[in-house]
Structures are given as C-alpha cells and as structure tokens.
Amino acid sequence: MADRIDLVRRSLEDTTQREFNRRVDEQATRLTDAVRAGRLDNPSFGLGIELEAYAVDDTGRLTRVPDAVLEGPCEKELGRHNVEFNTSPNRFDGDEATVQAAQLRRRYRRVQQAAEQADTEIVLDAMWTIPPREGTQAYLSDVRERDGVTIAENMTPSARYWAIDNDVLGQTEGAITLSVPGAEREFPSILFESLASSIQPHVQVPDVEAFPRYYNTAIRTLGPVLAVATNAPLLPPDLYDIEDPYRVLEETDHELRIPVFEQSINQAWEKVCFPAEIQRTAETIDTLVADPTCAPFLREWLADGDRETLTDRFWELNHKRGTYWRWLRAVIGGQPVGQGDHWSIRIEYRPLPTQPTIAENIGFQWLVAGLVRGLCAADHPLVSLEHDAAKRSFYSAVKNGLDADLVWVTADGDRTTDRAVLYEELFAFARRGLRMQGIATESIEEYLAPLEARWTARTTPSRWKLDRVREQLDAGMPFDDAVHEMQTEYIRQARTGEPITQWP
C-alpha cells in the first residue's frame, strides 16, 4: 500500500480527478436508479450520533490525545487533540433510543478513564480557548514540506486530511485567512478548523418518497435549534488583537464554529454552506455530484478485492460525500437499521456544537429526531416557510444565539417572529414525535426539559461563557486571564454532569 505522501501526490493529479469523477458519475447513476426503484425503503426510523471532543492536560491546556486513549471506543479527528465518538445506529423507538444513550455514556466513560491514566482529560466543548504552551498561532501554523506536500504537524497523520489540506492550499496560494470580530489571522493550513468540535445527529427515514419533506422540514429548523445550542463564542485569546475586550464580547458570534469551518474551506470553493431544498430524493445525489471535487482517492489505493458490499460498490461516491459540507446533508447507504435491505437514507444534521454534558448532547439528538418526526407526521406547514427566511434565521442564530431574529410558521399556518410562540411549538412537536416512537414521558423529560429550560432561562453555553468573562473583566482581570478562568470553570462544571441552566 502506498505511503501517505504518495497518496496525497496522486490525489492531486489531474488524471486522478478525471477518473474519480468518471466513477462518481457512473456510481451516481446506479444509485439514482436504486432510489427510484424503492431500494432505500426500510421498515423503521433510525437514530445515530457523532460527538467530537478535545483533550487537555492537567493544567487545562490543549494537548494531543494519548495513543492509549485512541485504543478505546473513539476515533481520530482532524487535529491530534481531537477525538470523535460514534454510536451504532439503532431503531428510533423507546427501547433502542435509550440503549443508544447508554452506549454513548459508556464509551465516553471508558475513554475518559483511559485519558485520566495519561494525565489528560477529554472535554465536551465546542471550542478550546486555553492554547497549548507554544501558543495558538504557532500550534496551528506548524507546517513542513516533504516532496512538495504541506504537512501540518498537529494534524492527524492521515492521507485524506493531508490531501484535503493541500487541495485547499493549492486553490488559495498557500494561505487561508480567518476573519471574525477582534481577530484577523492567516494560516498555512486548514488546521484552524480544529478549533471547533460538533455533534451530528442522524435520522434514518424509512420512506424514500417522503424523504424530501423530512429534509426540507429539517432545513427550516436549523436556526431555532442552533440558537438553543450555541457554545462557541470565543477563540483562544492569543488570537485576538484588541484594545477593548468588551467590544469583542458584544460583537462576537455566539457560534464561531460556523464561520471558522466556512472560512477554512470556502476561500477555495463554496462547499460549506446552508443547504438547498429538494423536490425529489434523487436531487440529493445530483447536488453531491455537482459539488466541486476535493482530494479525490481511488478505492484500489486503499483496499484490495472485489466490490462486494454496498460501501465498496459506491466507494468513490461515498468518498466525495466526505467533502460535501452542507449544514444539513443526505447520506445514502451506510448502516441501515431494521429488517430491510442493506440500503438506507438518512438526514445528517450538522451545525450543532458539542454540548457540556453527555445528557445535553443526547438531548439534542432527541430534539432533532423528535422535532422532524413530529412536524412531518402532523403535516405541519413549517415546510412552507421561504428558504431565504430559513437561511436568514440560521445565520442570525449563528450571530446572536437566543436573541436571533427567527421566523416560524405555526401549526395554524401563521407566520411569526415571536420566539416564545416558536419555542413553545418547537418543544411541543419534538415531544409529540418522541411519543409517537414509543419513548416514555419520563425519558423525554429527562433529555428535553434541560434544553427547554435554556429558552425559559435565556441561557445557553455561549451566553454563560460570555457572562463569566465579562464578570472577570469587571473585577479587573486581563482579557486572557478572564477567558482562562472561564474555561477552567466550564471544565469543572461540565464534570458534574449538571445541565448548563444549573451552573452558577
């Protein structure tokens, strides 16, 4: 098997892109035929989740994930400091949903125990702000050249990640800028994307013909759901160049993960963006094929043998999906649940930041799944909301959190910007969807009530962070120290397992 440098060089060749695109086109045609033939139907809804986190040392500073930790039930992510947890997909019903929640708890506990043995901690947070000892700029800019390939030293040594990085750098003349309130920075790698961590709930839809309604409805929920979830209002303080820290607190986005990810890629192509709506399920394949190709690989570089499984038969198409970065996307194939064929289609809900506790992360999985299920089962008119209005709501939530200008269509068909009306209905239909799937009321309240309390208390993790930094500034503390103190307290409170609304 070729080494990583050779794989990157081959990925960037024009001949590779032509052959890759040819295979993508051919596989997309076959997959479209399968969609039209009803091969993606399944007997049940399904659930899954991805959860990203990062590692800190015993002083709270960012650090690399120890090798012993990666031997546990977690995966590597873009940065050497990142880890990702995944659950096996389950049926979306009362018993299986709680089984999945328990599975995620167990996996996180095992990994955390391994981390403790190496004097590290895995933190459930959306953006690290206490940099490693060399400083954030130095850490994210530590690159070297080998045989014409740029290698970020603190990026996980993966041919795929290196190829994506070099493809983007090739489009941007070797430099990528980050511009947010208070910070203007330039980096020689996309690694600054690893500032942020996220969760991605997955909802398998059993009826392929109904998929567009579920997908288009989910688009209209992105802004309101993100507004409750915001948890990334500040970069590491050594990235700022400011005279007035209070101005940063006033002007910063509540969810910096969104501009960080968009700016890390979109200076090459506009690939990270708000999703378009669809009229037919097959359009999800058409838009994937039309997306600019980034870092193409061919299956034979990494695997031998015949293409016997579904994953192998659509290998290049699935590889391309890995760089199709919409804030909501369709995933065809993968791991279906239920007793159907080995085909499935699911919604991957992508804009949500990692939450402080396992319970709150599971809560957002249940909120998303229950909300989309409840709205569609009721034939709710939210899907009639203009796409542009949904997009404006989303980016207002990015900027302003729970103070966002949100638009909703009520069950009676009335258009409203009243957030109280919106959230009353949002949580009501999420509960309705969960009850329809046989989830017990006490379980629903265990996971949804703490999220609803965020709205009633007007508190999110991002608001808590900004308030704590402001309090420290008011007490005369320098900005860097105020952010450090806030982050240290965040980690301490997250360990308790109490929801954010219960934190002092």
JOPE-V266273 format. One record per backbone hydrogen bond with DSSP energy under -1.0 kcal/mol. CO is the residue of the C=O (numbers start at 1). NH is the residue of the N-H. If there is no record, write none. Layout:
# JOPE-V266273
co->CO nh->NH
co->CO nh->NH
This chain:
# JOPE-V266273
co->3 nh->7
co->4 nh->8
co->5 nh->9
co->6 nh->10
co->7 nh->11
co->8 nh->12
co->10 nh->13
co->13 nh->17
co->14 nh->18
co->15 nh->19
co->16 nh->20
co->17 nh->21
co->18 nh->22
co->19 nh->23
co->20 nh->24
co->21 nh->25
co->22 nh->26
co->23 nh->27
co->24 nh->28
co->25 nh->29
co->26 nh->30
co->27 nh->31
co->28 nh->32
co->29 nh->33
co->30 nh->34
co->31 nh->35
co->32 nh->36
co->33 nh->37
co->34 nh->39
co->35 nh->38
co->38 nh->41
co->45 nh->92
co->46 nh->204
co->47 nh->90
co->48 nh->202
co->49 nh->87
co->50 nh->200
co->51 nh->85
co->53 nh->83
co->54 nh->123
co->55 nh->63
co->56 nh->121
co->57 nh->60
co->61 nh->57
co->66 nh->70
co->69 nh->72
co->72 nh->74
co->75 nh->84
co->78 nh->156
co->79 nh->82
co->80 nh->65
co->81 nh->55
co->83 nh->53
co->84 nh->75
co->85 nh->51
co->90 nh->47
co->91 nh->93
co->93 nh->97
co->94 nh->98
co->95 nh->99
co->96 nh->100
co->97 nh->101
co->98 nh->102
co->99 nh->103
co->100 nh->104
co->101 nh->105
co->102 nh->106
co->103 nh->107
co->104 nh->108
co->105 nh->109
co->106 nh->110
co->107 nh->111
co->108 nh->112
co->109 nh->113
co->110 nh->114
co->111 nh->115
co->112 nh->116
co->113 nh->117
co->115 nh->118
co->115 nh->120
co->116 nh->119
co->121 nh->56
co->123 nh->54
co->123 nh->125
co->126 nh->197
co->130 nh->62
co->132 nh->135
co->135 nh->139
co->136 nh->140
co->137 nh->141
co->141 nh->143
co->142 nh->153
co->144 nh->151
co->146 nh->149
co->149 nh->146
co->151 nh->144
co->152 nh->155
co->154 nh->80
co->156 nh->158
co->158 nh->162
co->159 nh->163
co->160 nh->164
co->161 nh->165
co->162 nh->166
co->163 nh->167
co->164 nh->168
co->165 nh->169
co->166 nh->170
co->169 nh->174
co->172 nh->175
co->176 nh->187
co->178 nh->185
co->180 nh->183
co->182 nh->241
co->183 nh->180
co->185 nh->178
co->187 nh->176
co->190 nh->193
co->191 nh->194
co->192 nh->195
co->193 nh->196
co->195 nh->128
co->197 nh->354
co->198 nh->52
co->200 nh->50
co->201 nh->349
co->202 nh->48
co->203 nh->347
co->204 nh->46
co->206 nh->42
co->210 nh->214
co->211 nh->215
co->212 nh->216
co->213 nh->217
co->214 nh->218
co->215 nh->219
co->216 nh->220
co->218 nh->221
co->219 nh->222
co->221 nh->225
co->222 nh->226
co->223 nh->227
co->226 nh->230
co->230 nh->462
co->232 nh->256
co->236 nh->239
co->237 nh->240
co->244 nh->248
co->245 nh->249
co->246 nh->250
co->247 nh->251
co->248 nh->252
co->254 nh->232
co->255 nh->258
co->256 nh->260
co->257 nh->261
co->258 nh->262
co->259 nh->263
co->260 nh->264
co->262 nh->266
co->265 nh->268
co->265 nh->269
co->269 nh->271
co->273 nh->327
co->280 nh->283
co->281 nh->284
co->282 nh->285
co->282 nh->286
co->283 nh->287
co->284 nh->288
co->285 nh->289
co->286 nh->290
co->298 nh->301
co->299 nh->302
co->299 nh->303
co->306 nh->308
co->309 nh->313
co->310 nh->314
co->312 nh->315
co->314 nh->318
co->315 nh->319
co->316 nh->320
co->317 nh->321
co->320 nh->323
co->321 nh->324
co->323 nh->325
co->324 nh->326
co->325 nh->273
co->327 nh->350
co->329 nh->348
co->331 nh->346
co->341 nh->343
co->344 nh->333
co->345 nh->205
co->346 nh->331
co->347 nh->203
co->348 nh->329
co->352 nh->199
co->357 nh->361
co->358 nh->362
co->359 nh->363
co->360 nh->364
co->361 nh->365
co->362 nh->366
co->363 nh->367
co->364 nh->368
co->365 nh->369
co->366 nh->370
co->367 nh->371
co->368 nh->372
co->369 nh->373
co->370 nh->374
co->371 nh->375
co->372 nh->376
co->373 nh->377
co->374 nh->378
co->375 nh->380
co->376 nh->379
co->381 nh->384
co->382 nh->385
co->386 nh->390
co->387 nh->391
co->388 nh->392
co->389 nh->393
co->390 nh->394
co->391 nh->395
co->392 nh->396
co->393 nh->397
co->394 nh->398
co->395 nh->399
co->396 nh->400
co->397 nh->401
co->398 nh->254
co->398 nh->255
co->400 nh->403
co->401 nh->404
co->404 nh->406
co->408 nh->416
co->410 nh->413
co->414 nh->410
co->416 nh->408
co->418 nh->422
co->419 nh->423
co->420 nh->424
co->421 nh->425
co->422 nh->426
co->423 nh->427
co->424 nh->428
co->425 nh->429
co->426 nh->430
co->427 nh->431
co->428 nh->432
co->429 nh->433
co->430 nh->434
co->431 nh->435
co->432 nh->436
co->433 nh->437
co->434 nh->439
co->435 nh->438
co->437 nh->94
co->440 nh->444
co->441 nh->445
co->442 nh->446
co->443 nh->447
co->444 nh->448
co->445 nh->449
co->448 nh->452
co->449 nh->453
co->452 nh->456
co->453 nh->457
co->454 nh->459
co->460 nh->464
co->461 nh->465
co->462 nh->466
co->463 nh->467
co->464 nh->468
co->465 nh->469
co->466 nh->470
co->467 nh->471
co->468 nh->472
co->469 nh->473
co->470 nh->474
co->471 nh->475
co->472 nh->477
co->473 nh->476
co->478 nh->482
co->479 nh->483
co->480 nh->484
co->481 nh->485
co->482 nh->486
co->483 nh->487
co->484 nh->488
co->485 nh->489
co->486 nh->490
co->487 nh->491
co->488 nh->492
co->489 nh->493
co->490 nh->494
co->491 nh->495
co->493 nh->496
co->494 nh->497
co->499 nh->502
co->500 nh->503
